[in-house]
Amino acid sequence: MPRITPNLWFDTKGQEAAEFYVSVFPNSEITSITHYNDAGPRPAGTVLTVAFVLDGQEYIAINGGPEFTFTEAVSLMINCADQKEIDHYWSKLSEGGEEGPCGWLKDKYGLSWQVVPGGMNELLNDADPARAQRAMSAVLGMKKLDVAAIYAAADEA
């Protein structure tokens, strides 16, 4: 089966963004960089693409120009093991960016992320609909997710 590689379009900051992302995630690295040549459309030597890996997942950053920008229609979700991981990724990725509701944020490059605890789907689909609703209500009132507060709300009687 062919491998699917997300391609992230930047104006000019693809290499800077890739370097930032590999500094945030463990087991990550930049694997190659290509440059525009005399054929253009940007000056020869300007970075065209940056291939990088974030903890096993391949990505490409392309410096394609200002024509397209990121929207929340596409986001990258981080399933965190615990509150410590949520706090770490939230802090790193939201710095210089914008915090959003329900565990969503935009980083300083405009890319949207969801920083969520593992097991969230199970809780929000709990066999007890009232428990699931209490958990969802808690999530909807938060920016950065607080695992203890979500479970406390879910377990209120």
C-alpha positions, 0 to 999 in steps of 0.5 A: 500500500502506498504511504500517505504523506501530509504536505503542508503549504507555507509561504516562506517559513517551511524550513523554520516550521519543520525545525520547530516541529522536530524540536517539539516531538521526540524521535523526529528529524529533518530528512531532506531539503530541496531548493528552487533552481534557475527554473523558478518561480522563486529565486534559485537557492530558496528552500522549496521543500523540507521533508521531515518525520515527527515520531515516525510520521512523514511530512513535507513542508513546501514553500509554495507562496502566499496563495494558500493558508491553513484553516481549522478545516485540517488539524493534527491531533496529538493523543497524549498519555496524561496531563503532563504530555498535554501541558507540554505540547500545549505550551510548546505549540501555542507559544506565539500562536492562538489558543482555541476551544476544546483542546484546539490551538493554532501554532505560530505558523497557523497550523491547527492542532488538537491536544487531547488525552488518550481515551477521550473517545471512549469517555465521550461515547460512554454507555451512560449517556449522562456521564458522556454529556457531563464530560462533553460539557466540561470539554466545551468549557475549556481551552487546554484540556484538564483531564482530572476536571473532565473525569470529575465532571463526568463522574458527578452524580 
